Amino acid sequence: MAEVIDPGIMKVNDGRLNLVGGRCDACGEIEFPHKQSCRDCGAADITTVPLAASGVLWSWTVQRFPPPSPPYFGGADDFAPFGVGYVELPGEVIVEARLTESDPERLRIGMPMTLVSVEVVTETGETRQTFAFAPVAQGGNPS
């Protein structure tokens, strides 16, 4: 597996991927990514917590044009549209993320999603791992 693009937002332990969040010790608010202070109450006592690896699609769209560079390092001819969505991790937080699915006919609000790693190419041409969410098929695996 390629190196993780940002170990501050995700970790791979024993082959399992988890996002890294922070829970405020004062008010219990959970944030992603982990912050140094709570956005809700301003407290600085934040505990690092692994977030759930599955959730539901809260909202989504399809990115149909190349984003600015960075984060996108390809040319317009190399660009392929991709899904972007908000995935609600129940009882925790809503995460904005790339989706592995970009076909509007295959995405619906409320559908189960699971956390997966995807390879991206950096500005220097290196391959790194980052996270995305994939729709869960009827059997519980990403489709």
DSSP file with accessible surface (Angstrom, degrees, kcal/mol):
  #  RESIDUE AA STRUCTURE BP1 BP2  ACC     N-H-->O    O-->H-N    N-H-->O    O-->H-N    TCO  KAPPA ALPHA  PHI   PSI    X-CA   Y-CA   Z-CA
    1    1 A M              0   0  156      0, 0.0     3,-0.1     0, 0.0   128,-0.1   0.000 360.0 360.0 360.0 136.7    0.0    0.0    0.0
    2    2 A A        -     0   0   26      1,-0.1   126,-0.2   126,-0.1     3,-0.1  -0.231 360.0 -79.4 -66.4 160.2    1.3    3.5   -0.9
    3    3 A E        -     0   0  125    124,-0.4   126,-2.8     1,-0.1     2,-0.2  -0.262  52.0-101.9 -60.3 145.1    2.1    6.0    1.8
    4    4 A V  B     -a  129   0A  26    124,-0.2   126,-0.2     1,-0.1    -1,-0.1  -0.517  23.5-138.5 -70.8 133.5   -0.9    7.8    3.4
    5    5 A I  S    S+     0   0   66    124,-3.5    -1,-0.1     1,-0.3   125,-0.1   0.855  91.5   9.5 -66.3 -34.3   -1.1   11.3    2.0
    6    6 A D    >>  -     0   0   75    123,-0.4     3,-2.1     1,-0.1     4,-1.2  -0.733  60.2-171.4-148.3  95.9   -1.9   12.9    5.4
    7    7 A P  T 34 S+     0   0   81      0, 0.0    -1,-0.1     0, 0.0    -2,-0.1   0.661  84.3  71.4 -65.2  -9.7   -1.6   10.7    8.5
    8    8 A G  T 34 S+     0   0   43      1,-0.2    26,-0.4    11,-0.0     3,-0.1   0.669 107.2  34.0 -76.6 -15.8   -3.2   13.4   10.5
    9    9 A I  T <4 S+     0   0   30     -3,-2.1    11,-2.4     1,-0.3     2,-0.3   0.639 127.3  19.4-111.7 -21.1   -6.6   12.7    8.9
   10   10 A M  E  <  -G   19   0B   0     -4,-1.2     2,-0.3     9,-0.3    -1,-0.3  -0.995  57.3-166.2-150.1 152.1   -6.5    8.9    8.4
   11   11 A K  E     -G   18   0B 103      7,-2.7     7,-2.4    -2,-0.3     2,-0.5  -0.985  13.7-145.0-136.8 148.8   -4.6    5.9    9.7
   12   12 A V  E     +G   17   0B  46     -2,-0.3     2,-0.5     5,-0.2     5,-0.2  -0.973  22.5 176.2-114.6 117.9   -4.3    2.4    8.5
   13   13 A N  E >  S-G   16   0B  96      3,-2.6     3,-2.2    -2,-0.5    -2,-0.0  -0.989  71.7 -17.3-124.7 122.0   -4.0   -0.2   11.4
   14   14 A D  T 3  S-     0   0  170     -2,-0.5    -1,-0.1     1,-0.3     3,-0.1   0.881 128.6 -53.1  52.1  39.8   -3.9   -3.9   10.6
   15   15 A G  T 3  S+     0   0   68      1,-0.2     2,-0.4    -3,-0.0    -1,-0.3   0.442 114.1 119.0  79.8  -2.6   -5.2   -3.2    7.1
   16   16 A R  E <   -G   13   0B 160     -3,-2.2    -3,-2.6     2,-0.0     2,-0.4  -0.843  55.3-142.2-101.2 134.4   -8.2   -1.3    8.5
   17   17 A L  E     +G   12   0B  22     -2,-0.4     2,-0.3    -5,-0.2    -5,-0.2  -0.762  22.7 173.7 -95.9 134.7   -8.7    2.4    7.5
   18   18 A N  E     -G   11   0B  28     -7,-2.4    -7,-2.7    -2,-0.4     2,-0.2  -0.998  28.1-128.7-138.0 142.1  -10.0    4.9   10.0
   19   19 A L  E     -G   10   0B   0     -2,-0.3    32,-2.4    32,-0.3     2,-0.6  -0.598  27.9-126.3 -79.6 151.6  -10.4    8.7    9.8
   20   20 A V  E     +H   50   0C  14    -11,-2.4    14,-0.9    -2,-0.2     2,-0.2  -0.895  37.0 168.5-106.5 115.5   -8.9   10.6   12.8
   21   21 A G  E     -H   49   0C   0     28,-3.1    28,-2.3    -2,-0.6     2,-0.4  -0.533  26.8-125.8-112.8-177.2  -11.3   12.9   14.5
   22   22 A G  E     -HI  48  31C   2      9,-2.1     9,-2.6    26,-0.2     2,-0.5  -0.999  10.9-156.4-135.0 136.6  -11.3   14.9   17.8
   23   23 A R  E     -HI  47  30C 105     24,-2.8    24,-2.8    -2,-0.4     2,-0.3  -0.961  23.3-125.0-113.9 127.6  -13.8   14.9   20.6
   24   24 A C  E  >  -H   46   0C   3      5,-2.7     4,-1.7    -2,-0.5    22,-0.2  -0.533  10.4-152.4 -70.2 125.8  -14.0   17.9   22.9
   25   25 A D  T  4 S+     0   0   93     20,-3.1    -1,-0.2    -2,-0.3    21,-0.1   0.740  92.9  50.4 -70.8 -20.7  -13.5   16.8   26.5
   26   26 A A  T  4 S+     0   0   73     19,-0.4    -1,-0.2     3,-0.1    20,-0.1   0.921 130.9   7.3 -84.5 -46.3  -15.6   19.8   27.7
   27   27 A C  T  4 S-     0   0   61      2,-0.1    -2,-0.2    16,-0.0    -1,-0.1   0.532  91.3-120.3-118.4  -9.5  -18.8   19.6   25.5
   28   28 A G     <  +     0   0   39     -4,-1.7    -3,-0.1     1,-0.3     2,-0.0   0.426  54.8 154.8  86.3  -1.9  -18.4   16.3   23.6
   29   29 A E        -     0   0   57     -6,-0.1    -5,-2.7     1,-0.1     2,-0.4  -0.346  32.5-146.6 -60.8 136.7  -18.5   17.8   20.1
   30   30 A I  E     -I   23   0C  20     62,-0.4     2,-0.3    -7,-0.2    -7,-0.2  -0.907  18.4-174.9-108.6 136.1  -16.8   15.6   17.5
   31   31 A E  E     -I   22   0C   7     -9,-2.6    -9,-2.1    -2,-0.4     4,-0.1  -0.927  17.4-122.3-128.6 153.8  -14.9   17.2   14.6
   32   32 A F  S    S+     0   0   34     -2,-0.3     2,-0.2   -11,-0.2   -11,-0.1  -0.980  93.3  31.2-140.4 131.2  -13.1   16.1   11.5
   33   33 A P  S    S-     0   0   47      0, 0.0   -12,-0.2     0, 0.0    -1,-0.1   0.640 107.3-101.4 -73.4 170.9  -10.4   16.7   10.9
   34   34 A H        -     0   0   48    -14,-0.9     2,-0.3   -26,-0.4    -2,-0.1  -0.280  44.5-163.8 -56.7 133.0   -8.9   16.8   14.4
   35   35 A K        -     0   0   87     -4,-0.1    -4,-0.1     1,-0.1     3,-0.1  -0.773  29.1-122.6-117.4 167.3   -8.5   20.4   15.6
   36   36 A Q  S    S+     0   0  158     -2,-0.3     2,-0.3     1,-0.1    10,-0.2   0.701  96.6  22.7 -82.7 -21.5   -6.5   21.9   18.5
   37   37 A S  S    S-     0   0   62      8,-0.1     2,-0.3   -13,-0.0     7,-0.2  -0.976  91.8 -93.7-143.8 159.7   -9.6   23.6   20.0
   38   38 A C     >  -     0   0    4      5,-2.8     4,-1.4    -2,-0.3    -8,-0.0  -0.533  18.9-153.4 -77.3 130.3  -13.3   23.0   19.9
   39   39 A R  T  4 S+     0   0  148     -2,-0.3    -1,-0.1     1,-0.2    -8,-0.0   0.730  95.0  49.8 -71.7 -21.1  -15.3   25.0   17.2
   40   40 A D  T  4 S+     0   0  108      3,-0.1    -1,-0.2     1,-0.1    -2,-0.0   0.940 132.6   4.0 -84.2 -52.5  -18.4   24.7   19.5
   41   41 A C  T  4 S-     0   0   68      2,-0.1    -2,-0.2   -12,-0.0    -1,-0.1   0.507  90.1-121.1-116.0  -8.5  -17.2   25.9   22.9
   42   42 A G     <  +     0   0   49     -4,-1.4    -3,-0.1     1,-0.2     0, 0.0   0.414  56.9 151.4  85.5  -3.5  -13.5   26.9   22.3
   43   43 A A        -     0   0   25     -6,-0.1    -5,-2.8     1,-0.1    -1,-0.2  -0.251  40.6-148.4 -62.2 152.4  -12.1   24.4   24.8
   44   44 A A        +     0   0   72     -7,-0.2     2,-1.2     1,-0.1    -1,-0.1   0.444  69.3  99.6-103.3  -1.6   -8.5   23.2   24.1
   45   45 A D        +     0   0  110      2,-0.0   -20,-3.1    -7,-0.0     2,-0.5  -0.720  49.8 164.8 -90.2  95.5   -8.9   19.7   25.6
   46   46 A I  E     -H   24   0C  28     -2,-1.2     2,-0.5   -22,-0.2   -22,-0.2  -0.946  24.8-151.9-117.4 126.8   -9.4   17.6   22.5
   47   47 A T  E     -H   23   0C  54    -24,-2.8   -24,-2.8    -2,-0.5     2,-0.3  -0.835  21.1-122.2 -98.3 131.5   -9.1   13.8   22.6
   48   48 A T  E     +H   22   0C  84     -2,-0.5   -26,-0.2   -26,-0.2   -28,-0.0  -0.553  37.8 179.5 -71.4 131.1   -8.1   12.0   19.4
   49   49 A V  E     -H   21   0C  13    -28,-2.3   -28,-3.1    -2,-0.3     2,-0.3  -0.994  30.4-121.0-135.4 141.9  -10.7    9.4   18.4
   50   50 A P  E     -H   20   0C  93      0, 0.0   -30,-0.2     0, 0.0     2,-0.2  -0.641  35.4-136.4 -75.7 138.6  -11.1    7.0   15.4
   51   51 A L        -     0   0    2    -32,-2.4   -32,-0.3    -2,-0.3   -19,-0.0  -0.580  28.4 -82.7 -94.2 161.4  -14.3    7.7   13.5
   52   52 A A        -     0   0   33     -2,-0.2   -33,-0.2     1,-0.1    -1,-0.1  -0.222  29.1-140.9 -58.5 148.2  -16.8    5.2   12.2
   53   53 A A  S    S+     0   0   26    -35,-0.1    62,-3.1    -3,-0.1     2,-0.3   0.352  81.1  47.6 -95.8   6.2  -15.9    3.5    8.9
   54   54 A S  E     +B  114   0A  68     60,-0.2     2,-0.2    36,-0.1    60,-0.2  -0.980  58.8 135.5-145.2 156.3  -19.4    3.6    7.6
   55   55 A G  E     -B  113   0A   8     58,-2.3    58,-2.9    -2,-0.3     2,-0.4  -0.856  46.6 -76.1-167.5-157.4  -22.3    6.0    7.4
   56   56 A V  E     -BC 112  88A  49     32,-2.0    32,-3.0    56,-0.3     2,-0.5  -0.951  42.0-103.9-128.3 147.3  -25.0    7.3    5.1
   57   57 A L  E     + C   0  87A   1     54,-2.5    53,-3.6    -2,-0.4    30,-0.2  -0.548  35.1 179.4 -71.3 119.5  -24.8    9.7    2.1
   58   58 A W  E     -     0   0A 129     28,-3.3     2,-0.3    -2,-0.5    29,-0.2   0.821  65.3 -21.6 -91.8 -39.2  -26.2   13.0    3.4
   59   59 A S  E     - C   0  86A  47     27,-1.3    27,-2.7    49,-0.1    -1,-0.4  -0.961  66.6-178.6-164.3 162.0  -25.8   15.0    0.1
   60   60 A W  E     - C   0  85A  69     -2,-0.3     2,-0.3    25,-0.3    25,-0.2  -0.991  11.3-177.1-161.8 165.4  -23.7   14.8   -3.0
   61   61 A T  E     - C   0  84A  84     23,-2.5    23,-2.5    -2,-0.3     2,-0.5  -0.925  31.3-109.4-153.1 175.3  -22.8   16.3   -6.4
   62   62 A V  E     - C   0  83A  14     -2,-0.3     2,-0.8    21,-0.2    21,-0.2  -0.975  20.9-138.5-116.9 125.9  -20.5   15.4   -9.4
   63   63 A Q  E     + C   0  82A  41     19,-3.2    19,-1.4    -2,-0.5    -2,-0.0  -0.749  27.6 174.2 -80.3 110.1  -17.4   17.4  -10.0
   64   64 A R        +     0   0  152     -2,-0.8    -1,-0.1    17,-0.2    19,-0.0   0.360  56.7  49.9-105.4   3.1  -17.4   17.8  -13.8
   65   65 A F  S    S-     0   0  136     15,-0.1    15,-0.1     0, 0.0    11,-0.0  -0.974  96.7 -86.6-138.5 154.0  -14.4   20.1  -14.3
   66   66 A P        -     0   0   49      0, 0.0     3,-0.1     0, 0.0    -2,-0.1  -0.375  42.9-131.1 -62.1 131.4  -10.8   20.0  -13.0
   67   67 A P        -     0   0   25      0, 0.0    -4,-0.0     0, 0.0     0, 0.0  -0.281  39.5 -79.6 -70.1 168.8  -10.4   21.6   -9.6
   68   68 A P     >  -     0   0  101      0, 0.0     4,-2.0     0, 0.0     5,-0.0  -0.221  63.1 -77.0 -65.6 162.5   -7.6   24.2   -9.2
   69   69 A S  T  4 S+     0   0   78      2,-0.2     4,-0.1    -3,-0.1     0, 0.0  -0.914 103.6  60.1-106.6 129.9   -4.1   23.0   -8.7
   70   70 A P  T  4 S+     0   0   91      0, 0.0     3,-0.1     0, 0.0    -1,-0.1   0.733 112.1  27.8 -71.3 163.1   -3.4   22.0   -5.9
   71   71 A P  T  4 S+     0   0   99      0, 0.0     2,-0.5     0, 0.0    -2,-0.2  -0.990 121.9  56.4 -91.0 -11.8   -5.1   19.6   -5.1
   72   72 A Y     <  +     0   0   48     -4,-2.0    50,-0.1     1,-0.1    51,-0.0  -0.711  54.3 174.1 -88.9 129.9   -5.5   18.6   -8.8
   73   73 A F        +     0   0   74     -2,-0.5     2,-0.2    48,-0.3    -1,-0.1   0.282  47.4  90.7-117.5   9.2   -2.3   18.0  -10.7
   74   74 A G  S    S-     0   0   34      1,-0.1     2,-0.1    47,-0.0    -2,-0.0  -0.509  76.2-102.7 -98.4 172.6   -3.5   16.6  -14.0
   75   75 A G    >>  -     0   0   36     -2,-0.2     3,-1.0     1,-0.1     4,-0.7  -0.430  35.5-103.2 -86.4 168.7   -4.3   18.4  -17.2
   76   76 A A  G >4 S+     0   0   76      1,-0.3     3,-0.7     2,-0.2    -1,-0.1   0.853 122.2  56.1 -61.0 -33.5   -7.9   19.1  -18.5
   77   77 A D  G 34 S+     0   0  162      1,-0.2    -1,-0.3     3,-0.0    -3,-0.0   0.762 107.2  49.5 -70.3 -25.1   -7.6   16.2  -21.0
   78   78 A D  G <4 S+     0   0  125     -3,-1.0    -1,-0.2     2,-0.0    -2,-0.2   0.530  86.9 114.7 -88.2  -8.1   -6.7   13.8  -18.1
   79   79 A F    <<  -     0   0   32     -3,-0.7    -3,-0.0    -4,-0.7   -15,-0.0  -0.408  42.5-172.8 -74.1 136.5   -9.6   14.8  -16.0
   80   80 A A        -     0   0   63     -2,-0.2   -15,-0.1   -15,-0.1   -17,-0.1  -0.995  32.2-109.0-123.1 130.5  -12.4   12.3  -15.2
   81   81 A P        -     0   0   61      0, 0.0     2,-0.3     0, 0.0   -17,-0.2  -0.214  40.4-170.3 -55.1 148.3  -15.6   13.5  -13.3
   82   82 A F  E     -C   63   0A  31    -19,-1.4   -19,-3.2    20,-0.1     2,-0.2  -0.981  23.1-106.4-142.5 154.5  -15.9   12.2   -9.8
   83   83 A G  E     -CD  62  99A   0     16,-0.6    16,-3.0    -2,-0.3     2,-0.4  -0.540  28.2-170.8 -79.3 144.9  -18.5   12.2   -7.0
   84   84 A V  E     +CD  61  98A  26    -23,-2.5   -23,-2.5    14,-0.3     2,-0.3  -0.997  19.1 156.3-132.5 134.3  -18.2   14.5   -4.0
   85   85 A G  E     -CD  60  97A   1     12,-2.9    12,-2.8    -2,-0.4     2,-0.5  -0.941  44.2-111.4-150.9 172.9  -20.5   14.1   -1.0
   86   86 A Y  E     -CD  59  96A  97    -27,-2.7   -28,-3.3    -2,-0.3   -27,-1.3  -0.967  31.9-163.5-107.5 124.7  -21.2   14.6    2.6
   87   87 A V  E     -CD  57  95A   0      8,-2.9     8,-3.0    -2,-0.5     2,-0.6  -0.958  11.3-141.3-113.8 123.4  -21.3   11.3    4.5
   88   88 A E  E     -CD  56  94A  74    -32,-3.0   -32,-2.0    -2,-0.5     6,-0.2  -0.747   4.6-156.6 -86.1 120.2  -22.9   11.3    8.0
   89   89 A L  E >>  - D   0  93A   0      4,-3.0     3,-2.6    -2,-0.6     4,-0.9  -0.873  37.9-113.0 -92.7 103.3  -21.1    9.1   10.4
   90   90 A P  T 34 S+     0   0   83      0, 0.0   -38,-0.1     0, 0.0   -36,-0.1  -0.077  92.3   2.4 -50.4 129.8  -24.1    8.4   12.8
   91   91 A G  T 34 S+     0   0   80      1,-0.1    -3,-0.0     0, 0.0     0, 0.0   0.472 130.7  60.0  76.8   2.9  -23.6   10.0   16.2
   92   92 A E  T <4 S-     0   0   61     -3,-2.6   -62,-0.4     1,-0.2     2,-0.3   0.628 100.7 -50.7-122.8 -80.1  -20.3   11.5   15.2
   93   93 A V  E  <  -D   89   0A  18     -4,-0.9    -4,-3.0    -6,-0.1     2,-0.5  -0.971  39.9-105.6-162.0 161.7  -19.9   14.0   12.4
   94   94 A I  E     -D   88   0A  64     -2,-0.3     2,-0.4    -6,-0.2    -6,-0.2  -0.927  38.1-157.3-101.0 126.3  -20.7   14.7    8.7
   95   95 A V  E     -D   87   0A   1     -8,-3.0    -8,-2.9    -2,-0.5     2,-0.5  -0.882  11.1-140.7-109.7 131.0  -17.6   14.3    6.6
   96   96 A E  E     +D   86   0A 118     -2,-0.4     2,-0.3   -10,-0.2   -10,-0.2  -0.772  42.8 151.3 -84.4 132.2  -17.0   15.9    3.2
   97   97 A A  E     -D   85   0A   8    -12,-2.8   -12,-2.9    -2,-0.5     2,-0.1  -0.993  49.8 -92.4-157.0 160.9  -15.3   13.4    0.9
   98   98 A R  E     -D   84   0A 106     33,-0.5    35,-2.1    -2,-0.3     2,-0.3  -0.481  41.8-140.9 -70.1 147.2  -14.6   12.1   -2.5
   99   99 A L  E     -De  83 133A   3    -16,-3.0   -16,-0.6    33,-0.2    35,-0.2  -0.870  11.0-139.1-110.0 149.3  -16.9    9.3   -3.6
  100  100 A T  S    S+     0   0   67     33,-2.3     2,-0.4    -2,-0.3    34,-0.1   0.663  89.6  68.2 -78.9 -14.4  -15.9    6.3   -5.6
  101  101 A E        +     0   0   33     32,-0.4    -2,-0.1     1,-0.1   -18,-0.1  -0.871  48.5 168.5-107.3 136.4  -19.1    6.6   -7.6
  102  102 A S        +     0   0   45     -2,-0.4    -1,-0.1   -20,-0.1   -20,-0.1   0.393  45.4 107.7-124.3  -0.3  -19.9    9.4  -10.0
  103  103 A D    >   -     0   0   66      1,-0.2     3,-2.4     3,-0.1     4,-0.3  -0.700  59.0-151.5 -82.2 113.7  -22.9    8.1  -11.8
  104  104 A P  G >  S+     0   0   50      0, 0.0     3,-0.9     0, 0.0    -1,-0.2   0.785  94.8  62.7 -57.2 -25.4  -26.0   10.1  -10.6
  105  105 A E  G 3  S+     0   0  171      1,-0.2    -2,-0.0    -3,-0.0     0, 0.0   0.675 105.2  46.9 -71.6 -16.4  -28.2    7.1  -11.3
  106  106 A R  G <  S+     0   0  127     -3,-2.4     2,-0.4    29,-0.0    -1,-0.2   0.324 100.7  77.1-108.5   5.4  -26.3    5.1   -8.7
  107  107 A L    <   +     0   0   11     -3,-0.9     2,-0.3    -4,-0.3   -47,-0.1  -0.943  50.5 165.7-117.9 139.8  -26.2    7.7   -5.9
  108  108 A R    >   -     0   0  148     -2,-0.4     3,-1.9   -49,-0.1   -51,-0.3  -0.990  42.2-100.2-149.9 144.2  -29.1    8.6   -3.6
  109  109 A I  T 3  S+     0   0  114     -2,-0.3   -51,-0.2     1,-0.2   -50,-0.0  -0.384 109.2  26.8 -61.0 135.2  -29.3   10.5   -0.3
  110  110 A G  T 3  S+     0   0   43    -53,-3.6    -1,-0.2     1,-0.3   -52,-0.1   0.348  85.7 139.2  93.4  -5.9  -29.5    8.1    2.6
  111  111 A M    <   -     0   0   13     -3,-1.9   -54,-2.5   -54,-0.2    -1,-0.3  -0.432  60.9-102.5 -73.4 145.1  -27.7    5.2    0.9
  112  112 A P  E     -B   56   0A  60      0, 0.0    24,-2.2     0, 0.0     2,-0.3  -0.441  42.4-171.4 -66.6 139.6  -25.1    3.3    3.1
  113  113 A M  E     -BF  55 135A   0    -58,-2.9   -58,-2.3    22,-0.2     2,-0.4  -0.944   9.2-155.7-131.0 152.4  -21.5    4.2    2.4
  114  114 A T  E     -BF  54 134A  31     20,-2.6    20,-2.8    -2,-0.3     2,-0.3  -0.971  25.3-108.9-131.5 147.9  -18.2    2.7    3.6
  115  115 A L  E     + F   0 133A  14    -62,-3.1     2,-0.3    -2,-0.4    18,-0.2  -0.530  43.1 168.6 -74.7 132.4  -14.8    4.2    4.0
  116  116 A V  E     - F   0 132A  31     16,-2.7    16,-2.2    -2,-0.3     2,-0.4  -0.930  32.2-116.9-137.1 162.4  -12.1    3.1    1.5
  117  117 A S  E     - F   0 131A  42     -2,-0.3     2,-0.3    14,-0.2    14,-0.2  -0.807  28.8-170.9-100.4 145.7   -8.7    4.1    0.5
  118  118 A V  E     - F   0 130A  37     12,-2.4    12,-2.6    -2,-0.4     2,-0.3  -0.969  22.5-116.8-132.0 149.8   -7.9    5.4   -3.0
  119  119 A E  E     - F   0 129A 129     -2,-0.3     2,-0.3    10,-0.2    10,-0.2  -0.684  30.8-177.9 -87.2 140.4   -4.7    6.2   -4.8
  120  120 A V  E     - F   0 128A  34      8,-2.6     8,-2.7    -2,-0.3     2,-0.5  -0.940  24.5-124.7-130.5 156.2   -4.0    9.8   -5.9
  121  121 A V  E     - F   0 127A  92     -2,-0.3   -48,-0.3     6,-0.2     6,-0.2  -0.892  26.0-142.8-104.5 129.6   -1.0   11.2   -7.7
  122  122 A T    >   -     0   0   21      4,-2.9     3,-2.1    -2,-0.5   -50,-0.0  -0.258  33.2 -93.2 -83.1 175.3    0.9   14.0   -6.1
  123  123 A E  T 3  S+     0   0  145      1,-0.3    -1,-0.1     2,-0.1    -2,-0.0   0.818 127.8  52.6 -58.0 -31.3    2.4   17.1   -7.8
  124  124 A T  T 3  S-     0   0  104      2,-0.1    -1,-0.3     1,-0.0     3,-0.1   0.416 122.1-106.1 -87.6   1.9    5.8   15.2   -7.9
  125  125 A G  S <  S+     0   0   50     -3,-2.1     2,-0.1     1,-0.3    -2,-0.1   0.462  74.0 140.3  88.6   2.2    4.1   12.2   -9.6
  126  126 A E        -     0   0   96     -5,-0.1    -4,-2.9     1,-0.1     2,-0.5  -0.488  52.2-123.9 -77.1 149.6    4.2   10.0   -6.5
  127  127 A T  E     + F   0 121A  61     -6,-0.2  -124,-0.4    -2,-0.1     2,-0.3  -0.818  36.8 171.9 -94.4 130.0    1.3    7.7   -5.7
  128  128 A R  E     - F   0 120A  46     -8,-2.7    -8,-2.6    -2,-0.5     2,-0.4  -0.889  29.4-114.6-130.9 164.5   -0.2    8.2   -2.2
  129  129 A Q  E     +aF   4 119A  11   -126,-2.8  -124,-3.5    -2,-0.3  -123,-0.4  -0.825  35.9 161.1-101.1 138.7   -3.3    6.9   -0.4
  130  130 A T  E     - F   0 118A  27    -12,-2.6   -12,-2.4    -2,-0.4     2,-0.3  -0.778  36.1 -93.9-137.3-174.0   -6.2    9.1    0.7
  131  131 A F  E     + F   0 117A  22     -2,-0.2   -33,-0.5   -14,-0.2     2,-0.3  -0.713  36.9 162.2-109.9 158.3   -9.8    8.3    1.7
  132  132 A A  E     - F   0 116A   0    -16,-2.2   -16,-2.7    -2,-0.3     2,-0.4  -0.925  33.9-113.7-153.2 172.5  -13.1    8.2   -0.1
  133  133 A F  E     -eF  99 115A   0    -35,-2.1   -33,-2.3    -2,-0.3   -32,-0.4  -0.961  24.9-161.8-117.8 139.3  -16.5    6.7    0.5
  134  134 A A  E     - F   0 114A   3    -20,-2.8   -20,-2.6    -2,-0.4   -35,-0.0  -0.915  27.7-104.8-117.5 141.8  -18.0    3.9   -1.6
  135  135 A P  E     - F   0 113A   4      0, 0.0     8,-2.6     0, 0.0     2,-0.5  -0.364  36.4-123.1 -60.2 145.1  -21.6    2.8   -1.8
  136  136 A V  B     -J  142   0D  32    -24,-2.2     5,-0.1     6,-0.3     2,-0.0  -0.816  22.3-138.1 -93.8 127.3  -22.3   -0.4    0.1
  137  137 A A    >   -     0   0   40      4,-4.0     3,-2.6    -2,-0.5     6,-0.0  -0.247  37.1 -89.0 -74.3 171.0  -23.8   -3.2   -2.1
  138  138 A Q  T 3  S+     0   0  202      1,-0.3    -1,-0.1     2,-0.1    -2,-0.0   0.832 127.5  57.6 -51.5 -35.7  -26.7   -5.3   -0.8
  139  139 A G  T 3  S-     0   0   72      2,-0.1    -1,-0.3     1,-0.1    -2,-0.0   0.482 121.0-104.7 -78.9  -1.1  -24.2   -7.8    0.7
  140  140 A G  S <  S+     0   0   45     -3,-2.6    -2,-0.1     1,-0.4    -1,-0.1   0.392  86.2 111.9  95.5  -3.3  -22.5   -5.1    2.8
  141  141 A N  S    S-     0   0  116      1,-0.1    -4,-4.0    -5,-0.1    -1,-0.4  -0.691  80.8 -87.5 -99.1 157.4  -19.4   -4.7    0.7
  142  142 A P  B      J  136   0D  63      0, 0.0    -6,-0.3     0, 0.0    -1,-0.1  -0.313 360.0 360.0 -58.8 141.7  -18.5   -1.6   -1.4
  143  143 A S              0   0   74     -8,-2.6    -7,-0.0    -3,-0.0     0, 0.0  -0.458 360.0 360.0 -91.5 360.0  -20.0   -1.9   -4.9
